[in-house]
Amino acid sequence: MSTWAVFSLSAIGIILAGIRLAPFGAALGRHLRIGQGWIGLIFLATLTSIPEMTTTITGASIGAPNIAIGNAFGSNLFNVAIVGLLDILLMRRRPGSFLAGVRRYHTISGGTAILLTALAMLGIVWKPGVTVFGIAPISFLILIGYVVGVYLVFRAEKEEGEDDQAEFAPDLSFVVSLVGFLISGAIIVVSGVFLVQASKEIATSTGLSASFMGAILVAIVTSLPELSASIGALRIGAHDMVIGNIFGSNMFNILTIFFADAAFRRGSILGALGDGATDQLLVAGCGIVLTGIAVVAIGARLRRHVFGVGVDSIVLLAVYAAVTAVIIGRGISL
């Protein structure tokens, strides 16, 4: 089978399964009595990020630390830009800001994603020479920070209350919800691994790997599971599930650095980036800027819009375009 055929079939599989993943997850959450934000943060985010985790760990295991860390940082950029794209999809039905309509507890998951990224950046600058079982102390802090962040979101969601489950959760039995969710998740994971591999082969064979379009292609491909799952959640009106998925995916992507550090057998992976360290810091910093804008927008509850699209979403997309241009200008491949 040709690379383009694998690419196309994998993309179709991810889109179809991703759109169905959210309704099954919503129904499952109704049976388990957990809120949509936590469903997105744990269930959707973990499943949609597994293909990226596979790429990150593979890069570490073959002794290519810049590929591993770059994948974790680079994937987070387009994830946040998804918010702006969803605002555009919503503009005909509900003009205004998408982020103004979600619950404020998402500032915890967004803030945690920023904190975990900052810890990873600290590890790159610090270059720790001491490891515990081959894992740097910073990587352990990332693991602890992720667990604490998940707990804080779960607690905050419970305190705010989640009484709108019936409005968006399909009326499915527990068995149907669980089986449907697992099947959809399996399709996303398997298709995602093949999709990432095929996209990189296409980018290399066509000469796109070092170009602007090549970087956009890889960025979209690695975030296609998050995008399709978010669209699925959007279709049933589960907006908090969308943000939980996006911020949760960014948290999980940084968490994969812990597993990459365990797979990297030459000391700390964060301290082995060499000349690529500056580039990695730039990409990570851009991710913090984008996530920070989204977190501020959630807290500010901006209602202004231009042609039905929220001003904050326009800012997000504009900043994403700007940072992508800067990254490509430096010759960094996402």
BELDAJO-V983067 format. One record per pair of residues at least 12 apart in sequence whose ideal C-beta (glycine too) atoms are under 6 Angstrom apart, sorted by the first residue. I is the first residue (numbers start at 0). J is the second residue. D is the distance in Angstrom with one decimal. If there is no record, write none. Layout:
I_J_D / I_J_D
This chain:
2_197_5.1 / 2_200_5.0 / 2_201_5.8 / 5_193_5.6 / 5_197_4.5 / 6_197_4.0 / 9_190_4.3 / 9_193_4.5 / 9_194_3.8 / 10_194_6.0 / 12_186_5.2 / 12_190_3.8 / 13_187_5.6 / 13_190_4.8 / 13_223_5.3 / 13_224_5.5 / 13_227_5.6 / 14_227_4.7 / 16_183_4.3 / 16_186_3.8 / 16_187_5.0 / 17_187_6.0 / 17_224_5.7 / 17_227_2.7 / 17_228_4.4 / 17_231_5.8 / 18_227_5.7 / 18_230_6.0 / 18_231_3.9 / 19_183_5.0 / 20_183_4.3 / 20_228_5.1 / 20_231_5.9 / 21_228_5.7 / 21_231_3.6 / 21_232_3.8 / 22_169_5.0 / 22_235_5.6 / 23_176_5.4 / 23_179_4.0 / 23_180_4.0 / 23_183_5.9 / 24_38_4.9 / 24_42_5.2 / 24_43_5.9 / 24_180_5.6 / 25_167_5.7 / 25_168_4.2 / 25_237_5.7 / 26_168_5.1 / 26_169_4.9 / 26_171_4.2 / 26_176_3.9 / 27_176_4.2 / 27_180_5.4 / 29_164_4.8 / 29_168_4.1 / 30_173_4.4 / 34_156_4.4 / 34_161_3.4 / 35_237_4.8 / 35_239_4.8 / 35_240_4.1 / 36_156_5.2 / 36_239_4.3 / 36_243_4.1 / 37_153_5.4 / 37_156_5.5 / 38_240_5.6 / 39_240_4.0 / 39_243_2.7 / 39_244_3.8 / 39_247_5.9 / 40_108_5.9 / 40_152_5.7 / 40_243_4.1 / 40_247_3.6 / 43_228_5.0 / 43_244_4.2 / 44_244_5.2 / 44_247_2.9 / 44_248_4.4 / 44_251_5.3 / 45_251_5.9 / 46_184_4.2 / 46_187_5.8 / 47_224_3.6 / 47_225_4.8 / 47_228_5.3 / 47_248_5.9 / 48_248_4.9 / 48_251_4.4 / 48_252_5.8 / 49_188_4.7 / 50_191_2.8 / 50_192_5.2 / 50_195_5.5 / 51_74_4.9 / 51_221_5.6 / 51_252_5.9 / 52_255_4.4 / 53_192_5.4 / 54_70_4.9 / 54_195_5.5 / 55_67_4.7 / 55_70_4.9 / 55_71_5.2 / 55_255_4.4 / 55_259_5.0 / 56_258_5.5 / 56_259_5.6 / 56_262_5.0 / 59_259_3.8 / 59_262_4.2 / 59_263_4.2 / 59_268_5.7 / 60_262_4.5 / 64_268_4.8 / 64_271_4.6 / 64_272_5.5 / 65_272_5.6 / 65_275_4.0 / 67_259_4.5 / 68_279_5.3 / 71_252_4.9 / 71_255_5.4 / 71_256_5.6 / 72_282_4.4 / 72_283_4.7 / 72_286_5.9 / 73_282_5.7 / 73_333_4.1 / 74_221_4.7 / 74_252_5.1 / 75_249_4.6 / 75_252_5.5 / 75_286_4.2 / 76_286_5.5 / 77_218_4.3 / 77_222_4.2 / 78_222_5.3 / 78_225_5.5 / 78_245_5.3 / 78_248_5.4 / 78_249_5.5 / 79_289_4.2 / 79_290_5.6 / 79_293_5.6 / 80_319_4.2 / 81_226_5.5 / 81_229_5.7 / 81_245_5.8 / 82_293_5.9 / 82_315_5.9 / 83_312_4.0 / 83_315_4.5 / 83_316_3.9 / 85_97_5.6 / 85_233_5.8 / 86_308_5.2 / 86_309_5.1 / 86_312_3.7 / 87_308_5.6 / 90_307_3.1 / 90_308_5.2 / 94_304_5.2 / 94_307_3.9 / 95_302_5.5 / 95_304_5.0 / 95_309_5.8 / 96_301_5.2 / 96_309_2.9 / 96_311_5.3 / 98_296_4.4 / 98_297_5.1 / 98_311_5.6 / 99_300_4.8 / 99_301_5.7 / 99_302_5.7 / 100_238_5.8 / 101_238_5.2 / 101_239_5.4 / 101_242_4.9 / 102_159_6.0 / 102_239_5.5 / 104_155_3.8 / 104_156_5.6 / 104_159_5.8 / 105_242_4.7 / 105_297_5.6 / 106_294_5.2 / 106_297_5.5 / 106_298_5.7 / 107_151_5.1 / 107_152_5.1 / 107_155_5.7 / 108_152_5.1 / 108_246_3.9 / 109_246_4.9 / 109_290_5.5 / 109_293_5.9 / 109_294_3.9 / 111_148_3.2 / 111_250_5.6 / 112_246_5.6 / 112_249_4.0 / 112_250_4.8 / 112_290_5.4 / 113_287_5.3 / 113_290_5.3 / 114_144_5.9 / 115_141_5.4 / 115_144_5.3 / 115_253_4.0 / 116_253_5.6 / 116_283_5.3 / 116_286_5.8 / 116_287_5.4 / 118_137_5.8 / 118_140_5.5 / 118_141_5.3 / 119_253_5.9 / 119_256_5.6 / 120_280_5.8 / 120_283_5.1 / 122_137_3.5 / 122_269_3.6 / 123_269_5.0 / 123_276_5.3 / 123_280_5.9 / 126_270_3.6 / 127_267_5.1 / 127_270_5.9 / 130_267_5.9 / 134_260_4.9 / 134_261_5.5 / 135_260_5.8 / 135_267_3.7 / 138_257_4.5 / 138_260_4.2 / 141_256_5.9 / 141_257_5.3 / 142_257_4.7 / 145_250_5.8 / 145_254_4.6 / 167_235_4.5 / 167_236_4.8 / 167_237_4.7 / 187_224_5.1 / 191_224_5.4 / 194_220_5.8 / 198_217_5.9 / 198_220_4.2 / 211_327_4.8 / 214_327_5.4 / 214_333_4.4 / 217_333_5.3 / 218_333_4.8 / 225_248_5.0 / 228_244_5.6 / 229_241_4.7 / 229_244_5.7 / 278_331_4.8 / 285_322_4.0 / 292_315_5.7 / 296_311_3.7
